[in-house]
Amino acid sequence: MATSDLVSTPDSRDPDSCDPDTRDPDTREPDLPGKDPSAGAEGAPGGARPARPGSRGSSIGGLFVVCAGIAALVAAMLSSLSLTAKLSALGIASAGAVTDYGIPVLRAAGEISAVIAIGSLLLAAFLAPPQRSGVLDVDGYRAVRTASVAAIVWAAVALLMIPLQLSEVSGRPLSEAMLPDNALSGIEQVEASRAWLWVAIFAVILAIGCRLILRWGWTPPLLALSILTLMPLAITGHSGSGGNHDIATNSLVLHLVAASLWAGGLFAVLAHARRKGARTDVVVRRYSHVATVALVVIAVSGVINALVRVTPSDLFTTTYGWMIVGKAAALVVLAGIGLQQRRVSVRALQRDASARGPLVRLATVEVMVFSATFGLAVALGGAPPPPPGRELSIQEVLLGYTLDGPPTLMRLLFDWRFDLLYGTAAIVIAVVYLLAVRRLRSRGIAWPVGRTIAWMAGAFLLLFTTSSGVGRYTMAMFSVHMGAHMAMSMLIPVLLVLGAPMTLALRALKPAGKNGVPGLREWLLAALHSRVSRFLTHPVVAAVIFVSGFYGLYLTPIFGDIVSTHTGHVLMNLHFLLSGYLFYYVVLGVDPAPRRLEPVTRLGVVMATLPLHAFFGIALMMTDTVMGYDYYHGLALPWVTDLLRDQQTGGGITWASGELPLLLIMVALGVQWSRSDQRRARQHDRREDRDHDAELESYNAMFQELARRDHADQEGDAVAGADAAGGGDPSRGDPGRDPAGEGSTRLP
């Protein structure tokens, strides 16, 4: 990733090393100095106190062991309180103490490892600046290596959890569950074991990636991968089944991501401070913003998830309810410590960048409380929730909710069910956009109203498509499903692209300056100029990604495999939104891009691509096999008596849905074409004003010279013609007449 706009801490390299510019920045390792990395120049952040090599790393390792031990102890103690109820709910006998207590102990230690990996990559990606060349600085390098070790531990725990889950579900001792034949057959049948297998695969890839990369540009993708390692666990268990499982799963995803960033970021900041890392004041200030947002997300998502599982009367009458109360109390304690950090530690670092003492003391206490809270969360995840007071219908089991009747216009418009993922995203992007516009206007910079209207319309349409009655019926009927996905791939992205969010962000965000610490603006520029961005924005690549998703998803067995899962619908929505945005980002060209295409080229790409959607719609209308038959047939909706006809209706919606996006694109390209001509004309006029119409005068002089030469050529042609016709001297009268006056013409 090109990171020429990133600025490093000036004195973070080993002064005894060779010139870093003489080595290949893609292959060399950052120098690991034996002194404080911030102690190069006088007055550098963090002071100039030397540090003993290895002493800080060993203390961080010891802190990790202590945190994992606290989490494991709390998880084991609290899990014992609900062990009998858990075995009764599963309808099996105990598989032995190794299984009963090994699962909460290992899971607690593993999740501590996972959040440490996430927090370390958060610090390397967005809290600590890299070098000017884009190579990780010493602080980022250490954080990535810490993430690698944590990922290895997380992968090992996940592999051990596979036979433990098989042992628990089957009620057999661990020794029997680990036999190859039992293990292979059990992984196919036990959902929890499959989830842990995916965790292990993702964690191994993460560990390898952290060992291979040295440039800053790879840390954001690795951070995303580290968060992905938690997702298989989020979509299984209590939240992935039963009534309201869509809300439960979405809230748990938000809860896990926010908690991991908060707790993992805290551990990384503490490790950074104990190592006397550079720019500690900047790191802490940035982390403080992350922690504040995470606290709000954790509180809201935790309340929603708890309300899905228990009623208020169950909070103080069941073990599960008491664990929820204990987790809420721990969150209040953590919020109080965080507030004290802002009042004491952050202010101390603002006054003196080397004043790390208050931060280290409070952060150590906060990390311990977090470890106990994670142990409590593990025990809560393993405890059986109170049984529902009634038997669930087939719709509640498959959808998570019930449908009152066929999708009438009134139900589609007003029968809302808020989507915690995409509905929240729609509100957030609308609010952030308006705040950015307000910042521009406060500086006296105008922003086109049309762009604001387009962005807000796209955000509202995203909210409506996922949270209104359309969202409710999307999972139940193929025709509504296709209508929603056409909107998410061909209409919402067009409106969002026309809002020019990249241009707005680059104007609203303040640049770091030559010697400043890179921030959001520099990260956006680095992403914009990266090789990955240049590859993805190639018109052929963007068009292939845009079109192939429909053919690959619906004309292969993939759709039938994922249509019955809430996660499958979430991923399909994400794919259509991202692929649509990428395609229209390229063909509309409103925002800056690595490639600049002429309007006629963009129009050609559109005209060559959109007809493929019409062909896809025709293919759906001509199919004679119902896709996802088992799922749709299992819903048994009384108003859908012919599944094939409903599927063909979805094909018709697909075929007809390309008209409005095409109209918007044509209008946008026409306006761009016109404005491009006007902009060129204004540039020409300004250039003429600067050189006093020198180009016009030169142009006129050229025509005058051409006219003079044409006149001379015409005279020469006349003389030559006269010579050829008369053969005489042109000064002597008519050369073609006989001098004797006889009127005859002389022959040569």
Sequence and secondary structure as in RCSB ss.txt:
>XXXX:A:sequence
MATSDLVSTPDSRDPDSCDPDTRDPDTREPDLPGKDPSAGAEGAPGGARPARPGSRGSSIGGLFVVCAGIAALVA
AMLSSLSLTAKLSALGIASAGAVTDYGIPVLRAAGEISAVIAIGSLLLAAFLAPPQRSGVLDVDGYRAVRTASVA
AIVWAAVALLMIPLQLSEVSGRPLSEAMLPDNALSGIEQVEASRAWLWVAIFAVILAIGCRLILRWGWTPPLLAL
SILTLMPLAITGHSGSGGNHDIATNSLVLHLVAASLWAGGLFAVLAHARRKGARTDVVVRRYSHVATVALVVIAV
SGVINALVRVTPSDLFTTTYGWMIVGKAAALVVLAGIGLQQRRVSVRALQRDASARGPLVRLATVEVMVFSATFG
LAVALGGAPPPPPGRELSIQEVLLGYTLDGPPTLMRLLFDWRFDLLYGTAAIVIAVVYLLAVRRLRSRGIAWPVG
RTIAWMAGAFLLLFTTSSGVGRYTMAMFSVHMGAHMAMSMLIPVLLVLGAPMTLALRALKPAGKNGVPGLREWLL
AALHSRVSRFLTHPVVAAVIFVSGFYGLYLTPIFGDIVSTHTGHVLMNLHFLLSGYLFYYVVLGVDPAPRRLEPV
TRLGVVMATLPLHAFFGIALMMTDTVMGYDYYHGLALPWVTDLLRDQQTGGGITWASGELPLLLIMVALGVQWSR
SDQRRARQHDRREDRDHDAELESYNAMFQELARRDHADQEGDAVAGADAAGGGDPSRGDPGRDPAGEGSTRLP
>XXXX:A:secstr
   TT    TT S TTS  GGGS TTT      SS TT SSTT TT      TTHHHHHHHHHHHHHHHHHHHHH
HHHHHHTHHHHHHHHT     HHHHHHHHHHHHHHHHHHHHHHHHHHIIIIIS   TTSB  HHHHHHHHHHHHH
HHHHHHHHHHHHHHHHHHHHT  HHHHTSHHHHHHHHHH HHHHHHHHHHHHHHHHHHHHHH  BGGGHHHHHHH
HHHTTHHHHTSSGGGSSTTHHHHHHHHHHHHHHHHHHHHHHHHHHHHHHTT TTHHHHHHHHHHHHHHHHHHHHH
HHHHHHHHH  GGGTTTSHHHHHHHHHHHHHHHHHHHHHHIIIIIIHHHHH TT  HHHHHHHHHHHHHHHHHHH
HHHHHHHS     SS   HHHHHTSS   SS  HHHHHH     TTHHHHHHHHHHHHHHHHHHHHHTT    HH
HHHHHHHHHHHHHHHHHSHHHHHHTT HHHHHHHHHHHHHTHHHHHHHT HHHHHHHHS    TTS   HHHHHH
HHHTSHHHHHHTSHHHHHHHHHHHHHHHHSSTHHHHHTTSHHHHHHHHHHHHHHHHHHHHHHH  S  SS   HH
HHHHHHHHHHHHHHHHHHHHHH  S TTHHHHHHH  TT   HHHHHHHHHHHHHHTTHHHHHHHHHHHHHHHHH
HHHHHHHHHHHHHHHTTTHHHHHHHHHHHHHHHHHHHHHHHHHHHHHHHHH S TTSS TTS TTSS      
